[in-house]
Amino acid sequence: MLVNQLIDIVRIKTADPLFGGTDDDSLFKTDELLYYLNNAIREAISRGNLLFTSDYKISLKSGVNEYSLPEGTYNILQMLDEEQHEVIKIHEVDFRQRYYHGHYDDNFGSVLYRDDWRNDTNDLPYAFMQESKNDRLVFYPVPSTDSVVTVRANYLVEDISLLDDIPEEISEIYHRDLIYWVLYEAYGKQDADAWDNQASEKNLVLFENTFGQKQSAINFKEMQQYPDDPGSLRDY
């Protein structure tokens, strides 16, 4: 569904049509409705675990192990080298000794638990760190040959415009449910002619019936980092 089609449905539901092709005399301005719709998409993503993903390739150069992340990338889910071996995602943690199931196990954890793992050599890197603060990737060991890695990652969805489609990650069956959030914000704007707190809260409940209640930032970050294994013990 096109964004402008969804905006038209909002106007039908609110009996607030455009007059003379402009919204000068309308209760809801088009730019405001578009802003609310972008908010609705982000809320649907976070509440419904509708993570946006993308696949792309990064060309690695011999002797270079630091690379910038593609714009918009915020969490790498998987990385494969040219031989389709998984490049391990790691965090910089001391794995030499780990308390596990009631005892200390020196061998528990990532394969990179040795003190000298940074000094390993290999044609293709077998591990990487994602440094989100610096928007960069660091590969280990330093590759000794040119190669290409394939990356699958979550990315930040860009704001949509009136002529765009609703992002495909949100199933078409849920497109109209986005309207509930738009009406929640539209009716909830205080000091506006259309302000109606009861209608605003009613539409919020309808939105939450589909996409759920807002989850904490901690839970959302956990779900982003470990979408297949939330809450369990992890090697890296």
Secondary structure, 3 states (H helix, E strand, C coil): CEHHHHHHHHHHHHCCCCECCECCCCCCCHHHHHHHHHHHHHHHHHHHCCCCEEEEEEEECCCCCEEECCCCEEEEEEEECCCCCECEECCCCCCCCEEECCEEECCCCCCCCCCCHHHCCECCCCEEEEECCCCEEEEECCECCCEEEEEEEEECCCCCCCCCECCCCCCHHHCCCHHHHHHHHHHCCCCCCCCCHHHHHHHHHHHHHHHCCCCCHHHHHHHHHCCCCCCCCCCC
